[in-house]
Amino acid sequence: MKTIAENIRTIRQQLGLTQKQFAAKLGYDSRIVSWWEHGRGKPDIDTVKLIHELFNVDYEEIFDYDLEN
């Protein structure tokens, strides 16, 4: 199972966005995204919802679990 940090990095890279671009779309400074990607912190639930809505990302991709099991 991958970590949330790894999943956020993967999602951002698949979108073709830099940390700065990803952060700007979420209304954050790029340092926050860097912290998430390095496991120094995690996005709060409201930010997870925003990632889901803005980027059309399934929650399973963020948390790396199967909702059906």
ZIDAGI-V60391 format. One line per field, one symbol per residue. psi: psi as a letter, one per 40 degrees, with the letter a starting at -180 (. if undefined). burial: I if it has 9 or more other ideal C-beta (glycine too) atoms within 8 Angstrom, else O. A space follows every 50 residues. Layout:
# ZIDAGI-V60391
psi=???
burial=???
This chain:
# ZIDAGI-V60391
psi=hiidddddddddddefiidddddddefiiddddddddeeeiiiidddddd ddddefhiddddefihde.
burial=OOOIIOIIIIIIOOOOIOIOOIIIIIOIOIOIIIIIIOOOOOIOOOIIOI IIOOIOIOIIIIOIOOOOO
